[in-house]
Amino acid sequence: MLIIFLVTLLVDLASGSHIWTGLLVLIFCFLFSFIGVYGARASSIGVNALLVMVLNIDRPHTPLDSLITAAYVLAGGMWYTVLSLLLYSFRPYRLVQQAIGDCIQATAGYLRVKAAFYARDTDYDEDYRQLVESQVDNHTKQDLVRELLFKSRNIVQESTHVGRVLMMIFLDIIDFFERIMTSQQDYRMLHRAFDGTELMQDCRRLILQLAAELDEIGIAIMSGKPSAESGDLAARIREVRGQLAQYRDRHGAVENADAFSSMDDILDSIEDLALRLHTLHGYTTYDRRLSRNVTAEVDVGEFVAHTEVDRKLIVDNLNFSSDIFRHAVRVSIATLAGYIISGFLPFGHGYWILLTIIVIMKPVYSLTKQRNVQRLLGTLGGAFVGLLILYFIKDTTVLFLLMFGFMIMTYVFLRTNYLIAVIMTTPYVLLLFHLLYPTDFRTILADRVIDTVIGSGISFVASLLIIPRWEHERISDFMSAALEANIAYFRDVAGSFLGRPATVHQYKLSRKNAFVALANLSDALSRMLSEPRRQQKSITEMHQFVVSNHMLTSHIATLAYYMDPYAAQYADKAYEPVVEDIVFRLERSVDVLEDKNTAMPRPPAKELLLALNQKAQASKDFKPVVDQFNFISKVTADLAKISPALALSYGRREAPSPSPPAPTS
């Protein structure tokens, strides 16, 4: 509130001079873009300050009027703060419930993407692309809930029943998401074996039903009402199991033993997810019998990112190697150019150009491009809607009600769907101006469209030419981070099978870090695909690297699923050379990507999986565990083969020597 008060006051006082106003535009745009080094919350404050600056540009006032205007802005901020705190005191869990419900629905979307792999003649590349995009979306939603839950003392330390239930729901949905990841299978093999039957389609329908029930749970949590549980899911699972058993009896399971084993695993996963859904349905009733102590096992403080307000962070980022510094320079130059251009135009509302630039420009090119397209399409679509309304409706009362509706819809979609928000904003602004200044609406409409096009053009040129940062310049950092996070995750999981189990806290922290690193890598690849083609390097290999990392994380999650029932019973030192070999390959891949030439001793790898495979033949329970070690070993060998080529594409002068060959499983 203090910041927007001072910005309003200074801009109003300088509004009589174009030189002083231009100087303030340059300084404020750099300053309030640069404070993004302190995280998303600081960035939001910066954006609000810039919006206030734009809305008060070129409105000459006397010093007293400037002070009164700034006081009005301050009063509005204070009123909204009081209103927010008042509403929060009445419904303290409402925001968390909305975020958890949204997170659950994102998990349902992830399930639907997984179901696509079971469809006949599916496009696997497109399925994997949607899978990594959905993972990024889930990570974003989960991170928001962590922020709301773990940084709020009155929920983390809450002794009330509702607070504990909300925490349990979130912890269980994270476990639910991990369980979905464990269902990674060889879908091509399954289609070859079962496409002559309805088994794959039956599994797909079961997964879609799970997703539908998960959606119902999300809606129930957001609305605060109990969800309605489907009663036929368990019966349908038994029916599909019976069909699989009949098909196995008729055709035998010798030739397709792996396919039948995978299908059994899929149905086991579906059944386990159905049981977890039953628990989540129970949570929506807020039954006190379900309450338990949820914070005893984990230190929630380590599960959220903390940004200290340290002056050293500012100094460290005052250079062109900092993405935020580049973004701040880019925004300040682009906005100043927009202000200068608007001064020469004989038409329009100059601040609309600046407003377009500020809301469009993001630290990375792909996001700026996406916002640019959405802003243009939304403005044109909204202008058409506004034109129709003003042409056919003359009653001011009706126009006011429509304006009020468009205003509400603007804020409804502002955070969730920017394109729709812009479509709603344009008729809202047009109706507002028409009611305040009943002139020819076509003039306002033309000004709005022209100013938006000019602002979009400036933003596009600035993001393309002014010290841009391309993804290929930094994606190797995301690649190394994903591998290192998977190493830590694998060590914690594999330790249980070596007789050295990790604590629950350490396991959940390494799992969270692996999921976050994978989402960041997937997001980086998605951004790269939106950049100019000449800036896209080794896309095929990069896509293979991301998919292999996703498979690696999925197989580690599957191995983790077997910890509770089998780790204590089948803990064996025979796993040691296998674990060392897998870790060696991943660490070697990290060294290759980071251009390190450190000589690493070759861990013992004699016969590696041979003894374990022999044991697996004698134990049905032991075999799934060994299978996961086999899968993980194979994927890490693939990653070790891909890494040298990627290192060459992303900065290596010469390709490093390849990693040792993978042990045969």
Beta strands, then each sheet from edge to edge (+ up, - down):
end
